[in-house]
Amino acid sequence: MDGDNVEHVTQEKDSGITISDDLKWEKQCSSAVNKANIILGMISEIFLDGSKETILVLYRSLVRPHLQYCCQVWSPHYIKDIKLLEGVQRRATKLISGMEFAL
């Protein structure tokens, strides 16, 4: 393009989604899981009430949006990415009193 070289990048973040040059969504999945785990940690420290209703409302309103943001684009299909995302759900289940051993 007019004598200018186009620089090679390994990943690019656009609209909050990390796209890698090999079109794998590992970075996006790990980023979403990290954000969700941070919020779950805050929930477990702040809300001592471990009732099912409280945790479900907090999970649905604060955690799930990070896991589902633009998931139509980066829908995970590798087992390791799916297990990574399911780990957040397991951790949330452990916060509910009486459901620590449900999974």
C-alpha positions as CSV (number, residue, x, y, z in Angstrom):
1,M,0.0,0.0,0.0
2,D,2.0,2.9,-1.3
3,G,5.2,1.3,-0.3
4,D,4.3,0.9,3.4
5,N,4.6,-2.5,4.9
6,V,1.7,-3.9,6.9
7,E,2.9,-5.0,10.4
8,H,2.0,-8.5,11.6
9,V,0.2,-8.7,14.9
10,T,-0.6,-11.9,16.8
11,Q,-3.8,-10.6,18.4
12,E,-6.1,-7.7,18.2
13,K,-8.8,-6.5,20.6
14,D,-11.9,-5.1,18.9
15,S,-15.3,-4.4,20.6
16,G,-14.1,-6.2,23.7
17,I,-13.2,-9.4,21.9
18,T,-9.7,-10.7,21.5
19,I,-9.0,-12.1,18.1
20,S,-5.8,-14.0,17.5
21,D,-4.0,-14.5,14.2
22,D,-4.8,-18.3,14.2
23,L,-8.5,-17.6,14.9
24,K,-8.5,-19.5,18.2
25,W,-10.5,-18.1,21.0
26,E,-8.2,-19.2,23.9
27,K,-7.3,-15.7,24.9
28,Q,-10.9,-14.5,24.8
29,C,-12.1,-17.5,26.9
30,S,-9.3,-17.0,29.5
31,S,-10.0,-13.3,29.7
32,A,-13.7,-13.8,30.2
33,V,-13.0,-16.5,32.9
34,N,-10.5,-14.2,34.7
35,K,-13.1,-11.4,34.9
36,A,-15.8,-13.8,36.0
37,N,-13.6,-15.3,38.7
38,I,-12.7,-11.9,40.0
39,I,-16.3,-11.0,40.4
40,L,-17.1,-14.4,42.0
41,G,-14.3,-13.7,44.5
42,M,-15.9,-10.3,45.4
43,I,-19.3,-11.9,45.7
44,S,-17.9,-14.6,48.1
45,E,-16.2,-12.0,50.2
46,I,-19.0,-9.4,50.4
47,F,-22.1,-11.5,50.5
48,L,-22.0,-13.9,53.4
49,D,-25.5,-15.1,52.8
50,G,-25.0,-18.3,50.8
51,S,-28.7,-18.8,50.0
52,K,-29.5,-20.1,46.5
53,E,-31.7,-17.1,45.6
54,T,-29.0,-14.5,46.5
55,I,-26.2,-16.3,44.7
56,L,-28.3,-17.0,41.6
57,V,-29.3,-13.4,41.3
58,L,-25.8,-12.2,41.7
59,Y,-24.4,-14.8,39.3
60,R,-27.0,-14.0,36.6
61,S,-26.6,-10.2,36.9
62,L,-22.8,-9.8,37.5
63,V,-21.0,-12.9,36.3
64,R,-22.9,-14.4,33.4
65,P,-22.7,-11.2,31.2
66,H,-18.9,-11.5,31.1
67,L,-19.2,-15.1,30.0
68,Q,-21.8,-14.5,27.4
69,Y,-20.6,-11.2,25.9
70,C,-20.6,-11.7,22.1
71,C,-20.5,-15.5,22.6
72,Q,-22.2,-15.8,19.2
73,V,-18.9,-14.7,17.7
74,W,-16.4,-16.6,19.9
75,S,-18.4,-19.6,20.8
76,P,-15.9,-22.1,22.2
77,H,-15.6,-25.5,20.5
78,Y,-12.4,-26.8,22.0
79,I,-12.9,-29.0,25.1
80,K,-10.3,-27.1,27.1
81,D,-12.1,-23.8,26.5
82,I,-15.5,-25.3,27.4
83,K,-14.0,-26.8,30.6
84,L,-12.5,-23.4,31.5
85,L,-15.9,-21.7,31.2
86,E,-17.7,-24.5,33.1
87,G,-15.2,-24.1,35.9
88,V,-16.7,-20.7,36.7
89,Q,-20.1,-22.3,37.0
90,R,-18.7,-24.9,39.3
91,R,-17.2,-22.2,41.5
92,A,-20.5,-20.4,41.6
93,T,-22.3,-23.6,42.6
94,K,-19.8,-24.0,45.5
95,L,-20.9,-20.6,46.9
96,I,-24.4,-21.8,47.4
97,S,-25.0,-23.3,50.9
98,G,-25.8,-27.0,50.6
99,M,-24.7,-27.4,47.0
100,E,-20.9,-27.6,47.6
101,F,-20.8,-31.2,46.4
102,A,-23.6,-31.1,43.7
103,L,-21.2,-31.4,40.8
